[in-house]
Amino acid sequence: MFSYGQRRTAVAVVCAALLGLAAPAARADAPAPSGARAGQEARQAAQFWTAQRMADARPLDTVRDTPAAPGTSAAAAARPKGTLFKGTRLVGTFFGSDGPRGTTWHCTGSVIDTRARDIVLTAAHCALNMKSDYIFVPKFVKGAAPDRQPYGIFHIQRIFIDPRYVPDRGSTTTKKAASDLDTAFARVSANQQGKSLQDAVGGGLTFTRPTGYTHRGVTVVGYPSYRHNGAGRAVKCTVPTKQLRGYRQMSMTCGGYYGGVSGSPWITDYKDDARSGHVIGNLGGYNGGGNDANVDYISYATTFGAEAANLLANAVTDQAPPADLPPYRGLKGTLPGGAARWRKAALTATGEYTGDRHGDLLVVWSDGAVTLYPGDGKGGFGAEKQLRKANSTWTHARTVTGGAFAGGTRSALLVRWSDGEVTLYPQPGPSGLGREVRMAPPGSAWKNAVQFATGPFADDQGTGLLVRRSDGSLTLYTGVGAGGFGTGTRLVGANGTWTKATLLTGGDFGGTGAGDLFVRWSDGSLDTYTDLSAAGLGTRTRVRGPNGLWKHAQVMTAGGLRSGSRADDLVVRWSDGETTLYAGTGTKSLGTEYTLVHPGT
């Protein structure tokens, strides 16, 4: 498995579209105050959050507040224990209340480095019932008034939680797959002195998507409850991590993590009072981040992935989330099978193969099996339908594409074989591939047709077939059907540039009904060609420059997998088997990333 360096370490502000949920709480309709008004919200909050009220706040995660009975075994004696210390500028206490006269409580939060400069990370179960009295206090000092805190206090304006994080009845936490989504981000206003969060503390943690669950040394910093921490100090512990079996979560063993530590950042390169670092998850997840025995020394953390990245993007731009998110199924993913299996997905083709007007995904596997995944219209897929068992014939399929070549509303499947034969399956469906029509015989010149791409490339926005041959030439065919390839128009002659086009897929990425082409080049760069037709390739737009990440994109297809969306969706299978959906990919940027098959499964 390779390391997705750029994709895994990039902060989520690079996400082109957004995911997240403003918690059911009041938010300021007006823009954040500036000038003389900056800090007004924090000054008002300071009237409620006195030193005594902060000191008396109880931990929200009381499930962790009962320590385990003292152990006498050698294992218990050797168990690591967290160290209490004065704290660090990038981690603090996240205070909330149930209203002016209600209960006050606390969790842990941390500063995330973004262009917004006002983002706090915590656990979703800490922020589900946000009222108007939320604050974040970096490097909290117990007993100090708001104006004596090292960096002041920051009033929380808005919370962002994935709407699929649904706690168990009567609880703020869950043990279900949705516990993987126990991450929240908050936007804060300026402190009492009018400084933004990052300006006040002098930095922030870099949101980082790790390549796995096993790490030799991760530092977890949090604020345990006063019952076990009378001085109100922070706790830190640097320990190895492993996967919580069955979940996209990490686990650590270290004593002293009592109630109040929910939301604590898991930092890979921690240094005391540093102004930067990389955070790969937050304490939370299964049962709120603690195991069923309620012992204080076993803790869990959500592991940041596409869902958390989309949520952070939503927080940074302060935009509402889409209303129809694909279902979250944990490690099972939206597509059945793990990454080990999907590494063998040799070819893919989207199309409307079932007759229900939803986009579907057809896969040709390296062993010659052919399967169909009916789309649900929301970016998810139903049960796998096997169209062909593993066989030697289909191991010779070299290029496939789906399109309405045979007329009607259903998609046909066009296949180019290793010997140059081209065949058309006019109406493949859940029950099988159906009849086969020979379009070109074995030994034909079509043996040099390296890639197919279909889209509304015809003048009447009908389906057109773009063919790239091994010499770099591009030809557009319109009127393709069971009777032949229709009219061919040479768009580009033989050349060296297009021989470097590693992957092609067509669709409507501009939402205009016209055909567009999406290209992944050999150096990892991405381009779109808008309004491609017999008149030419259209307008070229650079979506991503040369990079190492996209060199690992092995299979790519595009289609309308979400009903009602104007722009098509891009599906990518990576070299380690991870498979992702970029929903609503545009002509200038990639869409919101959803994980269909998780890495390492």
Steps between C-alpha positions, in 0.01 A plus 500: 500500500630846418464814709245746369723785618325795341145375534546372854677808636315775315275714715140477399482854364615351169172312475301650218157427645380479853350267757391563860214606718437803713389356831149588619607827650468870444762652272582859425327610181723804473868475404760484775552843658811700418676808625363632829235225507754217474497299820153615603361145508792381713455790741131417536580130552746594774210632706356148515820297505650613826805328648275310740258385231784367288654325801167340592420373149470124497625274222250419231646152450420367847517145361877537540490651847516179705858374527577133474578311818872507581683213333770294664618305198828567324302618198316758709822622654662541160205681352589857387338787687439851380700792636322806639654828385419867441369444150585615152376799300329296225281293735239627741169444670171508314229626739126477445179544695135410476400864526548789744382292797585157372780255553849598390736240358827468315689300239834559330563693179797601286593769249505396132713692251279629217463811290195588710726520809208432734441123499490271806497119494306295756279189514153501346341361817634806683313740273168338412282727712668833458346797676617859492755465780781303338859619536847366426788582735850417367745375765229533766607604850263387775405779741589780260233743384434533125722809474785313674502198270827484299334574166155613610175323424337447160126492453381219274274619220420179316557127529541262205411132546450230239121444494555125486644504852187386684543405869326204657165577661538678834872560446738744334720215377465186291667164449384466141693563180400867516733535801775536236350845434540628859686812386384861512643834396401839637539856380587749771492877514787718622611502863437790739792692349364460146761245384418202283568158649812423297637851541458472876663159547753543220426194291288189454507125439498370143203277424654177370353184349718209614585204278405249770419437864835379632739769619807468716448819696188717519456762771151555641439821696178560694342644813379234750218580742562678829405185694835352400684822427446760772744745347320488166816426305533334162611140452731370229617156401709380204422141409468266200158454341319217327165453331179452695388184328199546275515881502686780328644597834828488693553363848759590765581378850595765756361576845357827622257576217188561707188693403564830327757371253251440216611697196871481592725521190723204408824665384779321314780753555414664831731743679410692814349838417584465131320722253441219253462123467300237313173367642365170362190451716314604814412307814149367450333241286376169643313563826622859498865394488503256790453126523206314651682436830528877560870467578697819484800358316346387170398777261382513142518765232332563168752473217472789257382411150295653221202561730700709747677682216169597343370611838803722556454652154143577596616672821769703325257644246210518749258339255207268559546134404324316218173350614541156342822338615583143400434250780793435731582132540829506685776268387250319280502803275237587246625227267529141627841346544820650634796673340680168447220394267462833326866501401382241247236728345656524153238703311190699597211656310211705631161499332129446549491121483198412719219715359432689823655826371783485754863483397663159555858371510621206292837340585721261307737317739850377428379136512243567227195527725251777418276649768240774522431730795156665467512863609259637760495852357688637803854393416453161666449155354282196551589132515750368248362329191733252329470523123784260420696266724879505484606386152789525258311691230441818697861515617560619142273805532722806466263796481134537600253787503128542549265719302163516328643365172204276418235769554247516780564590861712200600877497460685261275850368569777533242808276538834497316682167531875428497488364141332812360144365498237748620161384625187674616259373765184700426317435824702359790310479828476329839423165339800497265684667216240409238569455131832592342541697175834496317606852406851420370660160432812358667820637349339832409664842535301543818774308678671839526197661671656546842217688672129568464306792648130566452294810561247735340755592234262502201359826364156405630659405836453135415757242604834523328801269524847651533784262413866553580735283298851393589653768275330776701233577240143575614190416296138578591227263378136608498202284418655188650260206519450136417537590133849641529714785627316776316695807393861538608669841528874532564546760777874458555755333277782273615709679763717440806290703744189284505699179531552621859125510571492209745127506582202656320134524590216703358188657645320824571719668762379852428133419559414653162395185316806526274777241499822543696816290522697430819867400456763361739846545352806284569650765732188500718360827368127529427327693222147546373395579144165677502242479219683237299334433164578429136614862479790436737617414849345811655646706783782350705514569876776385736335343807816372671866547409758219487500304825587161641156425640304470177766280344342233720156537342470172309141483375260789440143542380231767527122519495185626666500295821296751702150582381430869455864601480588716200866398480619143461691309765853363465591152633869415552659170598847557650799264487445373855134419431347803668210621286357848524214701356548869420140615502407785271841535339516821302698623204736692730518290816444157646177437685441402861687180579311200638664169585345202323769250602727577794877450481650221706186284491 
